[in-house]
């Protein structure tokens, strides 16, 4: 029964975006979505202002946040606004990436004082002052 449920979940992930997107739990504290590897525990890195959010993922490594993936400090980074928007349809794969605003590494309107956030409640995108406090999530690969 468990294998059937996992197979069905993977099948639905593949169908979600006209067959082009895919996702899967890697069983090592990460989930792969569209070729990017995401930290499964979306709240593990906590929250902070944008400057802290840009630095925090860089120290993430194997043995932290449930990771058993042999990653090293420097492998992880803050996702772009487009990466966060792309992961939104798969939010159910993560703990607990629902209903929260997550910082992106993308500047808002090219400015130095604001950055983009993505809501995991509804997929909406917001510009916010970098001094505000929001959740930090980590991704690796791509960019």
C-alpha positions in Angstrom: 0.0 0.0 0.0 2.8 2.4 0.9 4.5 1.7 -2.5 1.3 2.4 -4.3 0.8 5.7 -2.5 4.4 6.7 -3.3 4.0 5.7 -6.9 0.8 7.7 -7.2 2.3 10.8 -5.6 5.3 10.7 -8.0 2.9 10.2 -10.9 0.8 13.2 -9.9 4.0 15.3 -9.5 5.0 14.4 -13.1 1.6 15.3 -14.4 1.3 18.6 -12.5 2.9 20.8 -15.2 2.0 19.2 -18.5 4.4 16.4 -18.0 7.5 18.7 -18.0 8.0 19.1 -14.3 8.8 16.3 -11.8 9.5 15.9 -8.1 10.5 13.2 -5.7 11.5 12.6 -2.1 15.2 11.5 -2.1 14.9 9.9 1.4 17.9 11.9 2.7 16.3 15.0 4.0 15.9 16.5 0.5 13.2 16.7 -2.2 14.1 17.1 -5.9 11.8 19.4 -7.9 12.6 20.2 -11.6 16.3 19.3 -11.1 16.8 21.4 -8.0 17.4 19.8 -4.7 15.4 21.4 -1.8 15.8 21.0 1.9 12.8 18.9 3.0 12.3 20.7 6.3 11.3 24.2 5.0 11.3 25.7 8.5 14.6 24.2 9.8 16.7 27.3 9.0 14.3 29.5 10.9 13.7 33.1 10.0 15.6 36.3 9.7 16.0 39.4 7.7 17.2 39.2 4.1 20.9 39.6 4.8 20.8 36.7 7.2 18.7 34.7 4.8 21.3 35.1 2.1 24.0 33.7 4.5 22.2 31.1 6.5 21.9 28.4 3.8 25.6 28.5 3.0 26.4 26.9 6.3 24.0 24.0 5.9 25.5 20.5 5.6 25.1 16.8 6.1 23.9 16.1 9.7 21.9 19.2 10.0 18.1 19.6 9.5 17.7 15.8 8.9 20.2 15.8 6.0 21.9 12.5 5.2 23.0 13.6 1.8 26.7 14.2 2.2 26.3 17.9 1.4 28.9 20.3 2.6 28.9 24.0 3.7 28.7 26.1 0.5 26.5 23.6 -1.4 23.3 25.3 -0.4 21.9 28.8 -1.2 18.7 30.9 -1.0 16.4 30.2 -3.9 15.5 32.8 -6.6 11.9 34.1 -6.8 11.3 31.9 -9.9 12.6 28.8 -8.1 10.2 29.4 -5.2 7.3 30.0 -7.6 8.1 26.7 -9.3 8.2 24.7 -6.1 4.9 26.1 -4.8 2.7 23.4 -6.6 4.7 20.7 -4.7 4.5 22.3 -1.2 2.9 19.2 0.1 6.2 17.3 -0.3 7.9 19.5 2.4 7.6 20.0 6.1 5.8 22.4 6.8 6.0 24.7 3.7 2.4 25.8 4.0 1.1 29.3 4.7 4.4 31.0 5.2 6.4 33.7 3.3 9.9 32.7 2.2 12.7 35.0 1.2 14.1 34.8 -2.3 17.6 35.9 -3.4 16.0 38.1 -6.0 16.0 41.9 -5.6 12.6 43.6 -5.8 12.5 46.0 -8.8 16.3 46.1 -9.0 16.5 48.0 -5.7 18.9 47.6 -2.8 16.4 47.9 0.0 13.7 45.3 -1.0 13.5 41.7 -2.1 10.9 39.2 -3.4 9.0 36.8 -1.1 6.8 33.9 -2.1 3.8 32.7 -0.1 3.4 29.0 0.3 -0.2 29.5 1.2 -1.3 30.6 -2.3 1.8 31.1 -4.4 1.6 34.8 -4.4 4.7 37.0 -4.8 5.4 40.0 -2.6 8.0 42.7 -2.5 9.3 43.4 1.1 11.9 45.5 2.8 15.0 43.5 3.5 15.0 44.4 7.1 11.7 42.5 7.7 11.7 38.9 9.2 10.6 35.9 7.1 11.4 32.2 6.7 14.6 31.0 5.1 14.6 27.9 2.8 17.6 26.3 1.1 18.1 24.9 -2.4 21.1 23.5 -4.3 21.8 22.9 -8.0 21.0 25.1 -11.0 21.3 28.9 -11.2 
